[in-house]
């Protein structure tokens, strides 16, 4: 437990019934999400003053179960209003009510709630809206881990809970397959741990290359760990203990990149904004609402999903066309091939040019130190005398210039004069 945090309150109203329901209904949920569902049910049962066993026994004993559904529905509304009065956000309390309704639906019956007593979900206000240019700047200043996190977040659009718990073996197998088989946009099916909703997700060339670099980097660091090497973590985003990064750390990484990239912020910053960016970008790229929802793992009503066969295939077919809206480096081409390969080569050339510049400066320093200025002056005069049509007046003029020269730069000026004379003579001959 971290310093400064209050100890978690014991959940005395729930037991095996609730635990079995959560494990069955949210089998792939993270431990944090499972705890949230348990806590929500416990809060409601505390409000009623009964345990989960007593609550369900009441349903079984009721003679009019429709009436029981209405009465519990009224109590859910009362619980909702109480939580709002206590100062909790509308969306937070809506989530609590949602868990309670799901528990009743699966273990008793569907609750009947009065209409318009539960407010609609509120859109977050006062949040920054990322542009592709801003994310590109952040990618440019990021380190190996930062590049991998940013490019993968933009590719997948996952919630922070699902993102933090990405399994390394599975993601690494996709990365290796994409590289070995030259698949620019490798797709895969994923089930969200929080909701159980399916998504058709993809990794872009940027995320594949960045993840490959991250895996190599973190494996080397863990192998070099003292006093003993560390084993490979099961998580993509591992921390020093082998576990995965928590939500706060990932949010802090994004905020740090925003600061380093000098992004002009208009509102609060959080990881979820990248999910919003991908959703908006897919819409701009021509995805319809169903395709966008499947790409991000947003729930589609079963009644509609039945008539949307082949939706995942359509998402995979259209995703490459969305790359120009979400790419973080380079320029997209019509064939959607790897731009990063060209950028790598350009980077190598730039490094080589810097090295050559340094070598030239070093060589010049050696020459300046090793050859006396008078020797250089004499060499320039002798070179000028060998030029065709070089008159005595021009030689005398050059000697005067060099006699007053005090620096290598001034001597170079004399050499330029010689070359000008030589060039003009060649042009006259032609």
N, C-alpha and C positions, 0 to 999 in steps of 0.2 A: 504494500500500500504506500502510495506516495505521500510525502510529508505535506501537511496542510489540508488533506482531504478528510472529511468525516467518515467514520466507518459505515459500511453499508447496513441499512436497516434490515433486520431479520424479517423474512416473509412468512408470517405465522398462519396466514389464512389459506395457504395452498399446500398441496401435497402431491402424492403420486398421480392423482387424476390429471392435474394440470401439467405435470412434467411429461407424462405419457402423451398427452395431447400435443404439446409443443414439439416433442421429438418426432412425432408422426407427421405433423402438419408442416413443420419447418426443419426437415431433416438436414438440409444443406445450409441452414442459417449459421451465422457466426455465433460464438459464445456470447458476444455482446448483445446481439439481436435476440437470442433466446432469453437472456436475462431481462431484456426490455419487455418481452411478452409476459414473462412471469410476474414482473413488477406491476404491470398494468392490471393484470387479473387480480393480484393481491390488493392493489389500491381500491378496486371496485368492491371486492368482498369485504374489506375493512369498512368501507362506506355502508355496506349492508349489515355488517356485524355478524358475519357467518363465514364458515369455511367452504371450500369448493365442494366437499362431500355433502354438507348440509344444504348448499344451494341446489345441487342436482337432485337431492332427495326431495326437496320441496317441489321440484318440477314433476317428479315421478308420482308424488302423492296428490297432485292437483287433479281435480275432477274435470275442470274446464281448462284445457291447456292453451286454448286461444286466449282466454282471459289472463292466464299466467303470463303469456307472451306480452300482452298489452301492459300489465302491471309492472313487469320487469323493464319494459321499454320506457315507462314513465320514470322509473328509478334511474335508468341510464341517463335520461335527460337531466334529472336532478343532480346526478353525479357530475355530468358535463358542466352544468352551471356553477356548481360549487368549485370546481377546479379553475374555471375562468375567474371567479371572484377572488380566489387565492393568488391570482396573478400569472397563471400559466398561459402561454401563447395558444392561440386558437388551433394552430396546426398540431401542437403537442397534445392537446386534449382530444382533438379529433382522432389522433393515432391511438390514444388510450381507449376511446369508445370503439374504434375499429377492432381492436384485439378482443374486447369484451363481446362484441357482436359475433365475431368469428368463433369464440369459445362456446357461446350459446348455440350457435347454428350447428356446430359439429357434435356437441354433447347433449343438446336438448332439442331446441326448435329455433326457427328464425324469429327474432324479436320484431314486434310491431311498434315503431316509434311514431309519435305525432309528427306531422309534416312541418318542415321548415323550423324545427327546434334545434337542429344541429347546423351550425354555419358551414358554408362551403369553404374549401381550403383557400387560404389567402396566399397570393403571390408575394414572394419576398420583395420588399421595397428597399431602396437605398443601396443596392448592390451594383458593383462595377460590372460592365459588360465587355468581355475581352474581344479584341479584334485579332485577325490573323497576324497583322503587322506587329502587334504587341507581343503575342505569343512567340513570334519569330525572334524578336529582340531577346526575350527571356531564354529561348533555346540557345541563342548565340553566346550568352554570358554564362550559361549553366556548366557545371562540371559533369563528369561521366554519369554520376547518379542522377543529377538534375535533368540531363538530356533524356535519359531513359524514362524517368518518371513523366516528364512533360509530353514527350512524343507518344508514349503508350497511353497516357490519359486522354490525349486528343484522339487517338485512334479508336479507343474503346468506348469512351463516354460513360464509364462505370461510376456507380456511387462510390464514395470513399470507403465504405465498409467492404464492398466486393473487391475494390482495387487493392486495398491493403492486404487482403488475404489471397492474392493470386498465387497459385501453386507453381513452384519453379519447374518441376519436372515436366509438367504439361506445357507451360509457356515456352520452355527451352526447346522442347521437341518441335513446337511450331516454328520457332526461330530457325532451328537447324534445317527443317524441311524447306522453309522458304528460301534459305541460302543455297542449299544443295540442289534444289530443283528449280531455282530461279523463278520463284513465285513472288510477284511484286506485292500482291494483296492477298495474303493467306487468310481464309475465313474459317470460322469454327463456331459451333453451337455452345451456348453457355446458359446455365440456369442460375439466376440471381439468388444468393443465399437469403436475402432479407424477405423477398416476396415469392420466390419460386417461379418467377416469370422467365420464360425463355427469351434469349436474344440471339441474333445472328451477328457475330462480332468479327472484326477484321484487324489485322496489323498492317500498318503502312510500311513502305521501305525504310522510312526514317526510324520508326519504332523497332523494326527488326535489327537494323544496324546498331542502334543505340543500346538495345537489350543485349546484343552479342558483346559489345564493348563492356557493358556493365557486368555481365557474368564473368568475363575474363578478369576484370579488375578486382571484383569482390573475392573471387576464388584465390587470386594471388595474395590479396591482403589477409585472408583467413589462413592461408597456408603459411604466411610469414609471421603469424601471431605468436607473441612470446608470453609465457615461457613454453607453451605448447601450441601446435597448429590447431585451428578450429575446423570442424567438419562442415561440409556444404549444408546450408540451411534449406529447409523444405519450402521456404517462402521466397518469392521474387524480391521483395523489398525487406530484406532481413536487417535486424539490428545487431548490435554487438553481442547479445546473448543468444542469438540464433532464432529468436522469435521474429515477428514481423513489426514494422513500424506502426505506431498507433495513429489514430486520426489526427491528433493535435500536431504530431511531428510532420505529417504530410502536408497539412495546412500551412505550417511554418515554412516548409521548403518552398511552397508556391509563393508565399508572401515575400520570402527572401529573394526569389528570382525577380519578382515585380520591382523590388527596391533596387537590385543590381542593374536591371535593365532601364532604370529611370522612367518607368511607365507612369504617365500622368493618371493618377487614380481618381475615379469619380464614384465613390461608394466603398462598401466593405469588400474584402477579398477573402474568398474561400475556395477550396478545391472544387466544390460543386459547380462553380461557374464554368469550368471546362466542359462539364456535361451539357450545360446550357449552350455553350459555344458550338459543340458538335451538333446538337439538335437543330440549332438555327442554320448551321452551315449545310446540313443535309437537306433542309427545306429549300435553301437557296440553290442547291445543286439539282433540284427537281424531284426529290423524294416526296411521295404523298404521305399523308398522316400515318397510314398503316405501316408503310415501309420504314418511316422514321421511328415509330414505336418499336418495331421488331429489331431495328439496329441498336437501339439503346436499352432494350429489355423493359419497355413500359407495357403495362398490362393491356391486353386486347380482350374485350368481352368474348366469352366462349361462343355466344351466338353469332358473332361476327367472324371469329377466327375459323369457324367451320367452313365459311365461304371464301376463305383467303388461302386456299391451298397453293403452294408454290411461292409463298411470300418470301421465304428465306432465300430461295433461288433468285428472285428478282432483286433482293437487297445485294446479293453477291455480284450480280451482273452490273448493277448501277454504282456500286461503291467506288470503283476506280475513277469514274467520272467526277466524283466528289473531291478527289485528291487536290485539285487546284484551289479548292476552297479551304482546305485544312492543312496543306503542306506548310512546313516550318522553315524549309531551306530551298534554295535553288529555284528553278523555273520548271513548271510542269510542261511536258510535251504531249503530243497527241497520242503517242503510243503508251504513255504512262510507264516508261522504263525508268531505270534507276538514275536519278539526277545526282544522287550522293556520290556515285563513282566518279563523275566528272569533278565534283567539288573536291574530292580527295586528291585527285591528280593536280588540280590547280593549287591546292594547299602544299603539295609536295614541291611543285615548281617554285612557289613563293619562298619556301624554306631554302631551296637550293640557291635561289637568287640572293637571298640574304647572306648565305654562306660565301658565295662568290664575291659579294661586295666586301665582306670582311677580309677575305683572302687578298683582294686587290689593295685594300687599305694597308694591310700588313706588308705586302710586297713593296708598296710605295714607300712605307716607312723604312724598310730595309735598304732600299736604293738611296733614299735621302741620307741615311746614316753612313752607308758604305762608300758612296762616291762623292768626292770633294766637289764643291760648286765649280771650281776653276777647271776641273777635268770635263765637266758637263759643258761649260762654255766653249772650251777648245773643240769638243766633239761636234758641237753645233756649227762652229765656224768651218771646220773641215768638211762637214756634210754640205754646207752651203756652197763651198768652192767647187764641189764635184757636180753641182747642178749645171746643166747646159745653159748657155746664154746668161750666166751670172756675171754681171759687170763688177768692176772694181768699186764703183760708187755704192752699189747695193751691198757689197761685202763690208765696205767701210761703215755704212749705215747700221748694219747688223752688229758689227763690233762695238759701236757706240752704245747701242741698246743694251747689249749684254754686259758692257763695262759698268753700267749703272744698276744692273739687276742685283737685287739682294736676296730674293726668295726664289724658290723653285717655280712658283706660279709666274713670276716675271720672266723666268727663263723659258717656261712653256709658251709664253706669249711670243717670244722670239722664234721658237720652233714653228708656231702657227704662221708667222710671217713668211718663213721659208716655204711652208707647204702651200701658201697662197701663191707665191711666186711660181712654184713648180706646177700648180694646177693651171695657172693662166698660160704658162708656156705650152702645156699639153693641148689646151684648147686652141691656141694659135696654130699649132702644128696640124690639128684636125681641120 
